[in-house]
Amino acid sequence: MMSRIVEKVTGFITRWSNEGYDLLLFEHPYAGIQIPAGTVKDGESPEQAVLREVAEETGLVLPSIHRYLGCAEDVLPEGHKVIAEQTRVYARPDLTSFNWAYLRKGIPVTLSRRSGGFSHVTYQEWDRWPDPQYVTMCISGWVPDDALGDTRMRHFFHLEFHGRSEKSWKVFSDNHFFSLFWAPLDALPEIVYPQNEWLAFLYELFCLPAASE
């Protein structure tokens, strides 16, 4: 089966304040503090995708990208896949079987077995914040083999915000209310893994240490 690559984007949005540079973050109600990010849709360029994701997740419509910071390839370990195109989830390895659920492009899944051009996968959504952690939703079933990818290519962009903004606000996105806020770039709160490692791309731009103390 041919390997498929799913492209992802991350948008580092900064502004200048009287105390220095701020970075825009959001708190997911169940998954901690994050950086605006998402999946490139079919027919989109990474540049178009990051501007769309920023608008959807922050409510800010930014006219352009300030700088492309680079990309990182993530080859998933054995037994892990990513949904490469939106697909129905089937009760059996058969297109005529029950198919009430679907998985959208970009969703990570675990692979348990294959049969007749289908793969049996499981998607779990976790409540990770605050502890304790537990699975809040699980979808398990069969999807066509060609709906799966094993590599994610993430593009990183720097966007600058100019203008007036509240210090914090809420946006409804992806069926959740996200709490947006500006944080000093040199004193960021704890950001969820692996997004905390993505900061290295931004720190290099601003000549900051690889890890914020």
N, C-alpha and C positions, 0 to 999 in steps of 0.2 A: 504494500500500500504506500502510495506517495506521501511524503511528509508535507504537512500544511503549516504555514506560519500565520499566526494571528498577530496583527499589529495593535499596539496599545499606545496611549499618549498620557503624559503628565504635564500639568501646567503650573509652574512656579510663578505666582502673581505677587509682585512686590510694589510697595509705595514708599515714598519718603515722608517721614514725619519729623517733628521737632527733636525727637530722641534718636533718629537714625532710620534705617530701613526696617520695614515691617514685611512679614510674609502672611499671605491669606491662607488660613486653615479652616477646616470645619470639623465639628464633632458629630459623628454618626451616633444615633441613640443606642446602638447595640454593639458597635465595633470600634469605638475609640476615636482619637483625633487623627485626621487624614489630610492628604493633599489632593486637590481636584485632579481626577484622572478618569480614564475610560477606554473604551474599545473603538477602533476605527471601523466605521460602517462600510458596507459594500459601496463602491463608487466614490468614496471620500478619499482625500489626501490626509496625511497626518496633520497638516496645518489646518485644514478645515475641521478635522475632528477635535483638535484641542480647543479651538474657539467655540465650537458647539458645546463640548463638555463643560467648559468654563461657564458659559451662559446658563446651562441647565443646572449645574451644581451650586453656583454662587449667585445667580441673578444679575451678574455684571456682564454687559455686552461690551467687550473690548474690540476696538476696530482692527487691531493688527498684533502681530507677534514681534517682540523686541529682538529675540535671538533664539536660534536653535542651539541646544547645548550638547546634543549627541544622542546616542542610542545604546541600548544594552540588550543582548540576546539571552534569553532564558530557555534552555533546553530542559524540558520537564523530565524528572526521573522515571524509571520504569514503573508502570502501574498508574501513572498520572497523565491526563490529557486535558486539552482545552477545547471547548466547542468552537469549531471554525466557521459554522454557519448555523443559523437558527434551525432547530429540528424538533419534530415531534418525538416523544418518548413512548415506545411501544411496549405492551405487556409481554410480547413474544418476539422472537426474531423474524417478524413477518409484518409486512406493510398493511395487511388487512386486520391485524389484531387491535385490541383496545388501545387508544392513544390520547387520553384526556389531557396529558401534561405536555409542556414543551420546554426546551432549554434555549436561551438566547446566546448569540455569539459572544465569546469571551469568557463564558462561565467555566471555572475549573471543575473537573470531575475525576473520580478514580475509576480505573478499569479493572473488572474482575474476570471477564472471559469473552471469547469471540465465537460466533457461529454463523455460517452462511452469509457473510457479508455484513453482519451486525456485531455491535459491541455492547456488552452489558456494563452500564456505567452508573455511578451514584454521585449525586450532588447533595451536599449538606450545607445548610446555612446555620451559622453559630451565633449564639448570644455571648459575646466575648467581653462585654463591658457593662458593669463591673464584674468581677469574679463573683460566683463561680461560673465556669464556662459550661455550656451545654448545647446540644443540637436542638434548634428550634423548628427546623423544617428539613425534610429529606425527600428527594425524588430519586427513585431507582428504577431502571428499566433498560430497554434496548434502543439503540440509535444506529443509523447506518454508519458503517466504517468511515465513509468519505465525509462525514460531518465532523470528524475529529481532527485536531492538530496536536503536535507535540512540541511546538516551539512558539514562544512569545517574543516579539520584537517590540521593545518599549522605546518611544521617542520622548525626549525631554525638551521642554520649551520654557523660555523666560518671557513673561509678559509684564508690562509695567502699567500700573493704574495711576491715572492723573485725574484729579477732580475731588469732589466731596463724597465722603462715605461715612456711614455710621461705624462705630467701633465694633458693633456686633449686630447680627440680624439673623432671621431664619428664612430658609427656602425649602419648599416641598419638592423633593426630587426622588425618583426611584422608589416611590411609595413610602417615603420617610420624610420627616422634618429634620433638615440639617441645620446645625447652629454654626453660622459663619462668624469668624472673628479675626482681627489682625493681631499678630504676635511679633514682638521684637526679634529680628533675625539673629541677633547674638544671644538670645535667651529664650529659645523655643521650648514649649512644653513637650512632654513625651508623645512621640508620634508612633503609630502602630508599625510593627514589622510586617513586610520588608520595606515599607515606605520610608522609614527612618534612614535606610541605607541610600535611598535615592537622593537624599540631600547632598551627597558628595558632589553631584553635578552642579548644584547651585553654590555650594561653598567654594568650589574652584573658581567660579565666576567672580565671587566677591572676595576672593583671597582670604577665606576663613579657614580655620582648622577643620580637618576631616570629620571631627565629631564635636558637637556643641556641648560644652561642659556646663 
